[in-house]
Amino acid sequence: MDLKFSFGGASPDHGHEARGRGDAPSGIPLPFSTVPPRSTSGVLEVRVRRSADGVTASAVTGDGVVYCDAEAPVRGEGSAALARAVRSAASRAVAALEGPLADSVTGLVLGLDGEESAVLDEFGIVADADAEQAAAVDEGLQRRIGVAAGTPIRFER
């Protein structure tokens, strides 16, 4: 049996017309949804925000390409519960990046409705809410979320 295939709009040459069936469809596009988005930015931030159900962390480039989102519910009350959810969502987002992208995170951005400093206190990190760079990831937080120690932490204003 001789099988021939045509791709990308090429004319079929496999003889369907000889049998009276007409031309076979050619060049059906394939969905390439598994191809990651492309960015030209050197900035890759993990942005953590409050959501209706808890906390959402997104890995976003400087030109707005979103590589992944991760969510974590806030279980309990207070800044300790919120800190656990932030840590969980951020670590899930970084883990979803995989490989070289996970090592390329240039910033952690917190938008927690005014509770950013309290969350960093729970992590043992002293923050300066008035500074552009409020703090930096320390070794303890690095072990928990996978972002390099020294990575700037800023608050979303």
C-alpha positions as CSV (number, residue, x, y, z in Angstrom):
1,M,0.0,0.0,0.0
2,D,1.4,3.4,-1.0
3,L,0.3,6.2,1.4
4,K,0.9,9.8,0.6
5,F,0.2,12.8,2.7
6,S,-0.1,16.5,1.9
7,F,0.4,19.4,4.3
8,G,0.2,23.2,4.2
9,G,-2.1,23.6,1.3
10,A,-0.3,21.4,-1.1
11,S,-2.3,19.7,-3.8
12,P,-3.2,16.1,-3.1
13,D,-1.7,13.8,-5.6
14,H,-3.0,10.5,-4.3
15,G,-5.7,9.9,-6.9
16,H,-9.0,10.6,-5.2
17,E,-10.3,12.4,-8.2
18,A,-9.7,9.3,-10.3
19,R,-12.2,7.5,-8.1
20,G,-14.8,10.3,-8.5
21,R,-14.5,11.6,-4.9
22,G,-13.0,15.0,-5.7
23,D,-10.0,16.7,-3.9
24,A,-9.2,15.5,-0.4
25,P,-8.9,18.4,2.1
26,S,-5.3,19.5,2.4
27,G,-3.4,21.6,4.9
28,I,-5.6,21.3,8.0
29,P,-3.9,23.5,10.6
30,L,-2.9,21.8,13.8
31,P,-3.3,23.5,17.2
32,F,0.0,24.2,18.8
33,S,-1.3,25.1,22.3
34,T,1.6,23.4,24.0
35,V,4.1,26.0,22.6
36,P,4.9,28.4,25.4
37,P,4.3,32.1,24.8
38,R,7.3,34.1,23.7
39,S,8.5,37.3,25.3
40,T,11.2,39.8,24.4
41,S,11.4,41.2,27.9
42,G,14.2,40.5,30.4
43,V,11.8,40.9,33.2
44,L,9.9,38.0,34.8
45,E,8.0,38.7,37.9
46,V,5.9,36.5,40.1
47,R,2.9,38.7,41.0
48,V,0.9,37.6,44.0
49,R,-2.6,39.1,44.5
50,R,-5.7,38.5,46.6
51,S,-8.5,36.8,44.7
52,A,-12.1,36.1,45.6
53,D,-11.2,32.6,46.8
54,G,-7.7,33.2,48.2
55,V,-4.5,34.1,46.5
56,T,-3.4,34.0,42.9
57,A,0.3,34.0,41.7
58,S,1.1,34.7,38.1
59,A,4.5,34.6,36.3
60,V,4.4,37.7,34.1
61,T,7.0,39.2,31.8
62,G,7.7,42.9,31.5
63,D,5.8,43.0,28.2
64,G,2.7,41.3,29.7
65,V,3.2,37.6,28.7
66,V,1.7,35.4,31.4
67,Y,3.5,32.1,31.6
68,C,1.4,30.5,34.3
69,D,-1.1,31.1,37.1
70,A,-1.4,29.3,40.4
71,E,-4.0,29.6,43.2
72,A,-4.1,28.8,46.8
73,P,-7.0,29.2,49.3
74,V,-6.6,31.2,52.5
75,R,-7.4,28.8,55.3
76,G,-7.9,30.5,58.6
77,E,-7.8,34.1,59.7
78,G,-5.0,36.6,60.1
79,S,-1.6,37.3,58.5
80,A,-0.2,33.8,59.2
81,A,-3.0,32.2,57.1
82,L,-2.5,34.7,54.4
83,A,1.3,34.1,54.4
84,R,0.8,30.4,54.0
85,A,-1.4,31.0,51.0
86,V,1.0,33.4,49.5
87,R,3.9,31.0,49.9
88,S,1.9,28.1,48.4
89,A,0.7,30.1,45.4
90,A,4.1,31.6,44.7
91,S,5.9,28.2,44.9
92,R,3.3,26.6,42.6
93,A,3.8,29.4,40.0
94,V,7.6,29.0,40.1
95,A,7.3,25.2,39.9
96,A,5.1,25.6,36.8
97,L,7.8,27.6,35.1
98,E,10.3,24.8,35.2
99,G,13.9,24.8,34.0
100,P,15.6,28.0,33.0
101,L,12.5,30.2,33.4
102,A,12.2,29.3,37.1
103,D,15.8,30.5,37.6
104,S,15.0,33.7,35.7
105,V,12.6,35.4,38.1
106,T,13.6,39.0,38.5
107,G,11.1,40.1,41.1
108,L,8.3,39.2,43.6
109,V,5.4,41.6,43.5
110,L,2.8,41.5,46.3
111,G,-0.6,43.1,46.0
112,L,-2.4,42.0,49.2
113,D,-4.7,44.9,49.9
114,G,-2.4,46.5,52.4
115,E,-1.3,43.3,54.2
116,E,2.0,43.0,52.4
117,S,4.2,44.0,55.3
118,A,2.4,41.7,57.7
119,V,2.9,38.8,55.3
120,L,6.6,39.6,55.1
121,D,6.8,39.8,58.9
122,E,5.4,36.2,59.0
123,F,8.3,35.2,56.7
124,G,10.8,36.9,59.0
125,I,11.6,39.6,56.4
126,V,11.6,43.3,57.5
127,A,9.9,45.5,54.8
128,D,10.1,49.2,54.0
129,A,6.7,49.8,52.5
130,D,7.7,53.3,51.4
131,A,10.7,52.1,49.3
132,E,10.4,51.1,45.7
133,Q,12.0,47.8,46.7
134,A,10.3,46.9,49.9
135,A,12.6,44.0,50.7
136,A,14.4,41.0,49.2
137,V,13.9,37.3,49.2
138,D,16.0,35.7,52.0
139,E,17.4,32.1,52.1
140,G,14.3,30.8,54.1
141,L,11.9,32.1,51.5
142,Q,14.1,30.9,48.7
143,R,13.8,27.4,50.0
144,R,10.1,27.7,50.2
145,I,9.2,29.2,46.9
146,G,12.2,28.6,44.6
147,V,13.1,32.2,43.9
148,A,16.7,33.2,44.3
149,A,17.8,34.9,47.5
150,G,18.3,38.6,46.9
151,T,15.5,38.8,44.4
152,P,13.7,42.2,45.0
153,I,10.3,42.2,46.6
154,R,8.1,45.1,45.9
155,F,4.5,46.1,46.7
156,E,1.9,46.7,44.0
157,R,0.6,50.2,44.4
